[in-house]
Amino acid sequence: MKNILAFSASNSTNSINLQLLSAAIGKLAGHEIQETDIRDYPMPMYSTVLEELEGFPETAKQLQSKFIQADAFVIAIPEHNGSMPAVFKNVIDWLSRLVGGGAPLFGDKPVLLMSTSPGPRGGITNLQTLTQIMPYWGADVSGTFSLGSFYENFSDGQLSEDKDQQLSEAIQKFMGKL
């Protein structure tokens, strides 16, 4: 049994990516899922000056502990203007500095990346960028899933049949790396 850290990289209280994450978690039977809300770990906007003056926020240390304990990650990441949300980039900035010494933030562990949006592209631009940059952060991107047209493909906590099958396939590919 693996310890999987699952979180939505959104600070929205009504995040559709969080809803997608919940659907994915339901398919990860046989593993310990540690669902984490990124909003529970607020951090000031990263700067080297702030790091020098105040050190690392306790929330960064707490979240880093969860990263270290995890055997794998499932992350639902919204797309903001074709890129990752500022809240996620800020977490990466703090945690990568906290790890230090060039150590991989994600520990070379498997990562399933997902994204959804109300529009038809489903955050695919951001996912394409993240699949290229996250290995630099030590992520073994072991699967992706993009859900376009969220409100047409997700209802009452359930994906449409064809999208549910696509998500199951992405999860199987990811679980093959565990």
Buried (B, 14 or more C-beta within 10 A) or exposed (E): EBEBBBBBBBBEEEBBBBBBBBBBBEBBEEBEBBBBEBBEBEBEEBEEEBBEEEEBBEBBBEBBEBBEEBBBBBBBBBBBEEBBBEBBBBBBBBBBBBBEEEEBBBBEBBBBBBBBBEEEBBBBBBBEBBBEEBBEBBBBBBBBBBBBBBEEBBEEEEBBEEBBEBBBEBBEBBBEBB
